[in-house]
Amino acid sequence: MIRKFISRVFGHKSPGSAGEPAIIGVARHGIRREAISSGSRRTVETLQQQGYKAYVVGGAVRDLLAGMTPKDYDVATNATPEQVRQCFRRSRIIGRRFQIVHVSMGAETIEVTTFRGHHGDAAGNKAQTDEQGRLLRDNVFGSERDDAARRDFTVNALYFDPTSETIVDYHHGLADLKQKTLRMIGDPKTRYREDPVRMLRAVRLAAKLGLTIDPDASRPIREMSELIENVPPSRLFDEMLKLLTSGYAVKCVQQLRAEGLHRGLLPLLDVILEEEIGKRFVTLALESTDRRVREGKPISPGFLFATLLWSEVLSKWEAIKAGGERPTPALFLAMDEVLEVQAEKLAITRRVAGDIKDIWALQPRFEQRSGKRPYGVLEQPRFKAAYDFLLLRAESGEVDAELGQWWSDFMNRDGDARAAMLLPPKPDEAKKRRRRKRKPAAGATE
């Protein structure tokens, strides 16, 4: 009853047998054409001028309605990828599972997709899936209505036409957004089998938008969570990165646990949130990341994953040292082992993995505060990230707060003031330098 009332308020037509969408005017939805990026507006206008249908779709429309600034803009059209490419000089077709076109508009890259159709074609051929039902290849084009039915959640099935400033709504997405409900289009179990990543997306959107996942969409998640294991690690890494850099990472992790999705997905979350220090360390890291995202500051995926995996590294490091290995080699062995295990779930890129290792490798060097060693640490390329990591360790109680303060002071001083801070070497750190015997010069006699 409430949903029907909100639907009437926001201009929804009751779908008849033909499934007609609601056409919502600007007076009711409030999005003006100036609210979207100039690149997406020009892309839509160009396609429409060439005789095609085109809309700004998905997350951008959803975020604007929710009062948020979209990170990027997607356009949907009835033009095929080849036709889209012919409309724009600076464009290229990408993708295997479903071809899309990247259109360059100044500094913007607009993702243009052709309306998707149902999995089967007119001849009765089905889309290619694996044994669990996950779509492997799905280059099926269709109508605007088909495209709306193929989208995952109702709040993502909203089509904004900047020319007329109207929203086309096939599945009461605007009403659901006003009701703070995340509702799946179609049968949730079938949709999760088609793409298990939708379970993670449900968590991210619910946390970001403050929505409650509809019980019909939430109930199957716990029993179907094992399907995540069938997703390629590279896709999981991309989705987890979106989740953790959404600006709502703390809420996302809490929601992951509430839905039973954390177990097995990130081995670190299986134990880290059960330990007080580890939980505090990760929470501080995620809060810091959320704060930087909301302030528009840059964030480092390497730093983020370094914090999430650190508890596991510490555990392995101690175990290897207990086996008789020296501290530094033990740390590198622990680092490699943790990243190798994690790679089975998430395909962390080589560049990000390199950043992670650099941050970890500097941590024991912060303990060395005598001689020339601290100066060498300051010159390391990843010093700032490693220093921020150290401060999180100190704030969580893993290391003495005095260590973090010492480095803060040392970093901000110079000359004699910095030299005066150096500590005398510890007895067990003192090493005798071996003098190399200089070879006599050629022709020299004793």
C-alpha positions in Angstrom: 0.0 0.0 0.0 2.8 2.4 1.0 4.7 1.6 -2.2 1.6 2.3 -4.4 1.0 5.6 -2.6 4.7 6.7 -3.2 4.4 5.5 -6.8 1.4 7.8 -7.3 3.1 10.7 -5.6 6.2 10.4 -7.8 4.3 10.0 -11.0 4.3 6.2 -11.5 1.7 4.7 -13.8 0.4 1.3 -12.8 1.9 -1.1 -15.3 -0.7 -2.6 -17.4 -0.5 -5.7 -19.5 1.8 -3.9 -21.9 4.2 -3.1 -19.0 4.3 0.6 -19.9 6.9 2.6 -17.9 6.3 5.7 -15.9 7.5 8.9 -17.5 8.5 11.2 -14.6 8.9 14.9 -15.2 11.5 17.2 -13.8 9.0 18.9 -11.5 8.8 15.6 -9.6 12.3 14.1 -9.8 14.3 17.5 -9.7 17.2 16.6 -12.0 18.1 19.3 -14.5 20.3 18.7 -17.5 22.9 20.9 -16.0 23.3 18.4 -13.2 25.0 15.8 -15.4 28.5 16.1 -16.8 28.9 18.0 -20.1 30.5 14.9 -21.6 27.6 12.6 -20.9 25.2 15.3 -22.1 27.0 15.8 -25.4 27.2 12.0 -25.9 23.4 11.6 -25.5 22.7 14.6 -27.7 25.0 13.3 -30.5 23.4 9.9 -30.5 19.9 11.5 -30.5 20.9 13.8 -33.4 21.9 10.7 -35.4 18.4 9.2 -34.9 19.1 6.9 -32.0 17.6 6.6 -28.5 20.0 7.5 -25.7 19.8 8.0 -22.0 22.1 8.6 -19.0 21.4 5.4 -16.9 22.2 3.5 -13.8 24.3 4.7 -10.9 24.6 8.3 -12.1 20.8 8.8 -12.1 20.5 6.9 -8.8 23.1 9.0 -7.1 21.8 12.3 -8.3 18.3 11.4 -7.0 19.9 10.5 -3.7 21.7 13.9 -3.5 25.1 12.4 -4.2 27.7 13.4 -6.9 28.2 10.6 -9.4 31.8 9.3 -10.0 31.1 8.6 -13.6 28.3 8.5 -16.2 27.0 5.7 -18.3 24.9 6.0 -21.4 22.5 3.4 -22.9 21.3 3.4 -26.5 19.7 1.4 -29.2 22.7 2.0 -31.4 25.0 -1.0 -31.8 28.6 -0.7 -30.7 29.7 -0.3 -34.3 27.1 2.4 -34.9 28.2 4.2 -31.7 31.8 4.1 -32.8 30.9 5.7 -36.1 29.3 8.6 -34.3 32.4 9.5 -32.3 35.9 10.0 -33.6 37.5 9.4 -30.2 35.9 6.1 -29.2 36.8 2.4 -29.1 35.0 -0.9 -28.6 36.0 -3.0 -25.6 34.8 -6.1 -23.7 34.2 -9.7 -24.3 31.2 -10.7 -22.2 29.3 -7.7 -23.4 30.7 -5.2 -25.9 30.7 -1.6 -24.8 32.1 1.6 -26.3 34.4 4.1 -24.5 33.7 7.6 -25.8 36.3 10.3 -24.9 34.8 13.7 -24.3 37.6 16.0 -23.2 38.9 14.6 -19.9 35.8 12.4 -19.5 35.4 8.8 -20.7 31.7 7.9 -21.1 30.8 4.2 -21.2 28.1 3.6 -23.9 26.2 0.3 -23.9 23.7 -1.0 -26.4 20.4 -2.0 -24.9 20.7 -5.6 -23.7 18.2 -8.3 -24.5 17.1 -11.5 -22.9 19.6 -14.3 -22.7 18.0 -16.5 -25.4 17.6 -15.4 -29.0 14.7 -15.8 -31.4 16.0 -19.3 -32.5 15.8 -20.5 -28.9 19.6 -20.5 -28.3 20.5 -19.8 -24.7 23.3 -17.6 -23.4 26.6 -19.3 -22.5 26.7 -20.2 -18.8 28.8 -22.4 -16.6 27.5 -25.2 -14.5 26.4 -22.9 -11.6 24.4 -20.7 -14.0 26.9 -17.8 -14.2 26.8 -16.0 -17.5 30.1 -16.3 -19.5 29.2 -14.6 -22.7 26.2 -12.4 -23.3 26.3 -10.3 -26.4 22.6 -10.1 -26.9 21.0 -6.8 -27.9 17.4 -5.9 -27.2 14.9 -3.2 -26.6 14.8 -0.5 -24.0 12.2 -2.5 -22.0 14.4 -5.6 -22.3 17.4 -3.6 -21.0 15.5 -2.4 -18.0 14.4 -5.9 -17.1 18.0 -7.1 -17.4 19.4 -4.6 -14.8 20.0 -5.9 -11.3 18.2 -3.6 -8.9 15.2 -1.3 -9.5 17.2 1.8 -8.3 19.6 1.1 -11.2 16.9 0.8 -13.9 16.3 4.5 -14.2 16.8 6.3 -17.6 17.3 10.0 -17.7 16.9 11.9 -20.9 18.7 15.3 -20.6 16.9 16.7 -23.7 13.4 16.4 -22.2 14.6 16.2 -18.6 12.4 13.2 -18.0 13.1 9.9 -16.2 11.8 6.6 -17.7 11.1 4.2 -14.8 10.0 0.6 -15.7 10.3 -1.0 -12.2 9.3 1.6 -9.7 12.9 2.4 -8.9 12.2 5.9 -7.8 9.6 4.7 -5.4 12.0 2.1 -3.9 14.7 4.8 -3.6 12.2 7.0 -1.6 11.3 4.0 0.5 14.9 3.3 1.2 14.5 -0.2 -0.2 17.0 -2.1 -2.4 14.9 -4.5 -4.5 16.0 -7.0 -7.1 14.5 -7.1 -10.6 13.4 -10.7 -11.3 14.0 -13.8 -9.2 17.0 -13.0 -6.8 18.3 -16.6 -6.8 18.4 -16.7 -10.6 20.0 -13.2 -10.8 22.7 -14.2 -8.2 23.5 -17.4 -10.2 23.9 -15.3 -13.4 26.4 -13.0 -11.6 27.3 -13.8 -8.0 29.0 -10.3 -7.8 25.5 -8.9 -7.5 25.6 -10.1 -3.9 28.6 -7.8 -3.2 26.9 -5.0 -5.2 23.8 -5.3 -3.0 26.0 -4.8 0.1 27.8 -1.8 -1.4 24.6 0.0 -2.5 22.7 -0.7 0.7 25.6 0.7 2.7 26.3 3.7 0.4 22.6 4.8 0.0 21.4 3.8 3.5 19.0 1.3 2.0 17.5 -1.9 3.5 17.9 -4.9 1.3 14.5 -6.3 0.5 14.0 -9.6 2.4 13.5 -11.5 -0.9 16.8 -10.3 -2.1 18.6 -10.7 1.2 17.4 -14.1 2.2 19.2 -16.1 -0.5 22.6 -14.4 0.0 23.7 -16.4 2.9 22.9 -19.7 1.3 24.4 -18.8 -2.1 27.5 -17.0 -0.8 29.7 -19.9 -1.9 29.0 -18.9 -5.6 31.4 -16.1 -5.0 34.2 -18.7 -5.3 33.3 -19.1 -8.9 33.9 -15.5 -9.8 37.3 -14.7 -11.5 39.7 -13.2 -9.0 40.2 -10.1 -11.2 36.5 -9.3 -11.1 36.4 -9.8 -7.3 39.4 -7.5 -6.8 37.6 -4.8 -8.9 34.4 -5.2 -7.0 36.1 -5.3 -3.6 38.0 -2.1 -4.5 34.8 -0.4 -5.4 33.3 -1.5 -2.1 36.3 -0.4 0.0 36.7 2.9 -1.7 33.0 3.8 -1.8 33.4 6.2 1.1 31.3 3.8 3.2 33.8 1.0 3.7 33.1 0.6 7.4 29.4 0.1 6.7 30.2 -2.2 3.8 32.4 -4.5 6.0 29.7 -4.5 8.7 27.1 -5.4 6.0 29.3 -8.1 4.6 29.4 -9.8 8.0 25.7 -9.3 8.5 24.9 -11.0 5.2 27.5 -13.8 5.8 29.6 -12.8 2.8 32.9 -12.2 4.5 33.8 -15.8 5.2 36.1 -17.2 2.5 36.0 -14.0 0.4 38.7 -12.3 2.3 40.6 -14.8 4.6 41.7 -11.9 6.7 38.2 -11.0 7.7 37.6 -14.5 9.0 39.9 -13.8 12.0 40.8 -10.1 12.0 37.5 -8.8 13.2 37.5 -11.4 16.0 40.7 -9.9 17.6 40.5 -6.6 19.5 43.7 -5.0 18.2 43.2 -6.3 14.7 39.6 -5.1 14.6 40.6 -1.6 15.9 43.5 -1.4 13.4 41.2 -2.2 10.4 38.4 0.0 11.6 40.8 2.9 11.9 42.1 2.3 8.4 38.7 2.1 6.9 37.5 5.2 8.7 40.5 7.1 7.5 39.8 5.9 3.9 36.1 6.9 4.1 37.1 10.3 5.4 39.6 10.9 2.6 37.0 9.8 -0.1 34.4 12.2 1.3 36.9 15.0 1.4 37.9 14.3 -2.2 41.4 13.4 -1.3 43.4 10.7 -3.2 43.5 7.2 -1.7 45.9 4.3 -2.3 44.6 0.8 -3.0 48.0 -0.5 -1.9 47.7 1.2 1.5 44.2 0.0 2.0 45.0 -3.7 1.2 48.2 -3.4 3.2 46.1 -2.5 6.3 43.6 -5.3 5.7 46.2 -8.0 5.3 48.7 -6.8 8.0 47.2 -8.9 10.8 47.8 -12.0 8.7 51.3 -11.0 7.9 52.1 -10.4 11.6 50.8 -13.9 12.5 52.9 -15.6 9.7 55.9 -13.5 10.5 55.9 -14.6 14.2 55.5 -18.2 13.2 58.4 -18.1 10.8 60.7 -16.4 13.3 59.7 -19.0 15.9 61.0 -21.6 13.4 64.5 -20.1 13.6 64.5 -17.7 10.6 66.0 -14.2 11.1 63.5 -11.3 11.3 64.0 -9.6 7.9 64.0 -12.8 5.8 61.1 -14.0 7.9 59.1 -10.9 7.1 59.6 -11.3 3.4 58.6 -14.9 3.5 55.5 -14.0 5.4 54.6 -11.2 2.9 54.9 -13.5 0.0 52.9 -16.3 1.6 50.0 -14.0 2.6 49.8 -12.4 -0.9 50.0 -15.8 -2.5 47.0 -17.1 -0.5 45.0 -13.9 -1.1 45.7 -14.1 -4.8 43.5 -17.2 -4.9 40.5 -15.0 -4.0 41.4 -11.6 -5.3 43.8 -10.9 -8.2 45.7 -8.0 -6.6 47.5 -6.3 -9.5 51.3 -6.4 -9.6 51.6 -2.7 -9.1 49.3 -2.7 -6.0 51.1 -5.8 -4.6 54.4 -3.9 -5.0 53.1 -0.9 -3.0 51.8 -3.3 -0.3 55.2 -4.9 0.1 57.0 -1.6 0.2 54.8 -0.4 3.1 55.2 -3.6 5.0 59.0 -3.8 4.5 59.5 -0.4 6.0 57.7 -1.2 9.3 60.6 -2.9 11.1 63.0 -0.2 9.9 61.0 2.4 11.9 62.4 0.6 15.0 65.9 1.6 13.9 66.5 5.1 15.2 70.3 5.3 15.5 73.1 6.2 13.1 72.3 6.9 9.5 69.4 4.4 9.2 66.5 6.9 9.9 67.8 9.2 7.2 67.7 6.3 4.7 64.1 5.5 5.7 63.1 9.1 5.0 64.4 8.8 1.4 62.3 5.7 0.6 59.7 6.4 -2.2 56.9 4.9 -0.1 57.9 6.6 3.2 54.8 8.7 3.6 52.4 5.7 3.1 54.5 3.6 5.4 54.6 6.4 8.0 50.8 6.7 7.9 50.6 3.0 8.3 52.9 3.2 11.4 50.6 5.9 12.9 47.6 3.6 12.5 49.6 0.8 14.3 50.4 3.2 17.1 46.8 4.4 17.4 45.4 0.9 17.5 47.8 -0.1 20.3 49.9 -2.5 18.3 53.1 -0.5 18.8 54.1 2.1 21.4 52.6 5.6 20.6 56.1 7.0 21.4 57.5 5.4 18.2 55.0 7.2 16.0 55.6 10.5 17.8 59.3 10.2 17.4 59.0 9.8 13.7 56.6 12.7 13.4 59.1 14.9 15.2 62.1 13.5 13.3 60.4 14.1 9.9 59.5 17.7 10.7 63.0 18.7 11.9 66.3 19.1 10.1 70.0 19.7 10.6 71.3 19.6 14.2 67.8 19.3 15.7 67.2 16.1 13.8 70.7 14.7 14.6 70.1 15.4 18.3 67.1 13.0 18.3 69.1 10.0 17.2 69.3 7.2 19.8 72.5 5.4 20.7 72.8 2.0 19.1 71.6 -0.9 21.1 74.2 -3.4 22.2 72.8 -6.2 20.1 72.6 -3.9 17.1 76.2 -2.9 17.2 78.1 -4.6 14.4 81.7 -4.6 13.6 82.6 -3.4 10.2 84.9 -5.6 8.4 87.8 -3.8 6.9 88.5 -4.8 3.4 92.1 -5.5 2.7 93.2 -3.0 0.1 95.1 -4.5 -2.8 98.4 -2.9 -3.4 98.7 -0.8 -6.4 100.2 -2.3 -9.4 104.0 -2.2 -9.2 104.0 -1.2 -5.6 106.7 -2.8 -3.3 106.6 -3.4 0.4 
